[in-house]
Amino acid sequence: ETIRSIAEFMIWGDQNEPRIFDYFLENNVMHYLHRVLQQPANRTGDVAKQVLQTLSIIIQNIRSETGTYFLFSNNHINNIVEIRFDFEDEEVLGYYISFLKTISLKLNART
């Protein structure tokens, strides 16, 4: 629930008050989410699904170009993509594929 709330505040901040969005990025929320997924027990099940879904929602809904650059900087997204999730869990696999699709739709020549 906390992870979902963080995503809501980040998106609202990006669209309404950039200082709130900046606060989350300056406090390394992406690093925190990456660290959550680094724990072997969190690579399957509800935690993996929630974090992957939350990241997809954040990436999909960030509108500012600066926000997009911040999300894709510091290799946090790259590091999350490289994590070996439990793809035996079909739901985790589905959220991971959705996460990759969301990233691909956000990329363009400038990003």
C-alpha positions in Angstrom: 0.0 0.0 0.0 2.9 2.4 0.8 4.5 1.8 -2.6 1.2 2.5 -4.3 0.8 5.7 -2.3 4.3 6.9 -3.2 3.4 6.4 -6.9 0.3 8.5 -6.5 2.2 11.3 -4.8 5.0 11.2 -7.4 2.5 11.4 -10.3 0.5 14.2 -8.6 3.7 16.1 -8.0 4.8 15.8 -11.6 1.5 17.1 -12.9 0.8 19.7 -10.2 3.7 20.6 -8.0 7.2 19.7 -9.3 8.8 20.2 -6.0 7.0 17.2 -4.6 8.2 15.0 -7.5 11.7 16.4 -7.1 11.6 15.5 -3.4 10.9 11.8 -4.2 13.7 11.7 -6.8 16.2 13.5 -4.6 15.5 11.0 -1.8 16.2 8.1 -4.2 12.8 6.5 -4.3 13.9 4.6 -7.4 16.9 3.3 -5.5 14.6 2.2 -2.7 12.3 0.3 -5.1 15.4 -1.3 -6.7 16.6 -2.4 -3.2 13.2 -3.9 -2.4 13.5 -6.1 -5.5 17.1 -7.1 -4.8 15.9 -9.2 -1.9 15.4 -12.7 -3.3 12.2 -13.2 -1.4 10.7 -10.2 -3.2 11.3 -11.4 -6.7 8.1 -13.4 -6.8 4.6 -13.0 -5.4 2.8 -9.9 -4.3 5.8 -7.7 -3.6 7.3 -8.2 -7.1 3.9 -7.7 -8.7 3.2 -4.5 -6.7 6.6 -2.9 -7.4 6.5 -3.7 -11.1 3.0 -2.4 -11.4 3.9 0.7 -9.5 6.9 1.4 -11.6 4.8 0.9 -14.8 2.2 3.4 -13.5 4.8 5.9 -12.6 6.6 5.7 -15.9 3.3 5.8 -17.9 1.9 8.8 -16.1 4.9 11.1 -15.8 4.3 13.9 -18.2 7.2 16.3 -17.8 10.3 15.7 -19.9 12.5 16.5 -16.9 10.6 13.9 -14.8 11.2 11.3 -17.5 14.9 12.1 -17.6 15.1 11.7 -13.8 13.3 8.3 -13.9 15.7 7.0 -16.5 18.9 8.4 -15.0 21.2 6.7 -12.5 20.5 3.3 -14.1 17.8 2.3 -11.6 15.5 1.2 -14.4 18.3 -0.7 -16.1 19.2 -2.4 -12.8 15.5 -3.4 -12.2 15.2 -4.8 -15.8 18.3 -7.0 -15.1 16.8 -8.6 -11.9 16.1 -12.3 -12.2 12.5 -12.5 -11.3 10.7 -15.8 -10.7 9.1 -16.2 -14.2 7.5 -19.5 -13.1 5.0 -17.2 -11.5 2.9 -16.2 -14.5 1.5 -13.1 -12.9 5.0 -11.8 -12.2 5.9 -12.5 -15.8 2.9 -10.6 -17.0 3.7 -7.5 -14.8 7.4 -7.7 -16.0 6.3 -7.7 -19.6 3.9 -4.8 -19.0 6.8 -3.0 -17.3 9.0 -3.5 -20.3 6.3 -2.4 -22.7 5.7 0.8 -20.6 9.4 1.6 -20.8 9.5 1.0 -24.5 6.4 3.3 -25.1 8.1 6.1 -23.1 11.3 6.1 -25.1 11.9 8.3 -28.1 14.9 9.8 -29.9 15.4 12.4 -27.1 15.0 10.0 -24.1 
